[in-house]
Amino acid sequence: MLAGIDVVEQAALLAEGLVYWHCFVDGNKRTAWIAMLTFLEANNEGSVEASVADAVSLMTGLTMRRESAATVAAWLRRRLH
């Protein structure tokens, strides 16, 4: 765990890093989304309730740098159950 950063913020930073660094030729947003959800579930934070359209919008915003890890973390907090 990163000092001073909670699990939700870490998940958002993980997604941001995967999207920004273009680890793969294709599928970076999908990989970042699944990695973020898996990280949250593995750390007992629950599951995220979101429509496909909302998830795509969030990840596209992250890719286009309209969203940041901080806004992703806030978005996640509103949808964690």
C-alpha positions in Angstrom: 0.0 0.0 0.0 1.2 3.5 -0.8 1.6 5.7 2.3 -1.2 8.1 2.7 -3.2 6.9 -0.3 -6.3 4.7 0.2 -7.2 1.7 -1.9 -9.7 3.6 -4.1 -7.0 6.2 -4.9 -4.5 3.4 -5.7 -7.0 1.8 -8.0 -7.5 5.1 -9.8 -3.8 5.6 -10.1 -3.4 2.0 -11.5 -6.0 2.7 -14.2 -4.4 6.1 -15.0 -1.0 4.5 -15.4 -2.2 1.7 -17.6 -4.1 4.1 -19.9 -1.3 6.8 -20.1 1.6 4.4 -20.7 -0.2 2.5 -23.6 1.1 -0.9 -22.4 -0.6 -2.6 -25.4 -1.2 -1.9 -29.0 -5.0 -2.2 -28.4 -7.2 -2.7 -25.3 -5.5 -0.3 -22.9 -8.8 1.2 -21.6 -10.4 -2.2 -21.2 -7.3 -3.6 -19.4 -7.2 -0.5 -17.1 -10.9 -0.9 -16.3 -10.6 -4.6 -15.5 -7.4 -4.1 -13.5 -9.0 -1.3 -11.5 -12.0 -3.4 -10.7 -10.0 -6.4 -9.8 -7.7 -4.4 -7.6 -10.7 -3.0 -5.7 -12.3 -6.4 -5.3 -9.0 -8.0 -4.2 -8.7 -5.4 -1.5 -12.3 -6.0 -0.3 -13.6 -2.6 -1.4 -16.6 -4.1 -3.1 -17.9 -3.9 -6.6 -18.6 -0.9 -8.9 -22.1 -0.4 -10.2 -21.9 1.4 -13.5 -23.4 1.2 -17.0 -21.2 0.3 -19.9 -21.7 3.8 -21.3 -20.6 5.3 -18.0 -17.5 3.1 -17.9 -16.6 3.9 -21.5 -17.0 7.6 -20.9 -14.8 7.5 -17.8 -12.0 5.6 -19.4 -12.2 7.7 -22.6 -12.0 10.8 -20.4 -8.9 9.4 -18.7 -7.3 8.6 -22.0 -8.0 12.1 -23.4 -6.8 13.5 -20.1 -10.1 15.2 -19.4 -10.2 13.1 -16.2 -7.5 12.5 -13.6 -6.9 9.8 -11.0 -8.5 12.1 -8.5 -11.7 12.4 -10.5 -11.7 8.7 -11.2 -11.4 8.0 -7.4 -14.3 10.3 -6.7 -16.3 8.6 -9.4 -15.5 5.2 -7.9 -16.5 6.2 -4.4 -19.9 7.2 -5.6 -20.4 3.8 -7.3 -18.8 1.3 -4.9 -21.2 -1.2 -3.2 
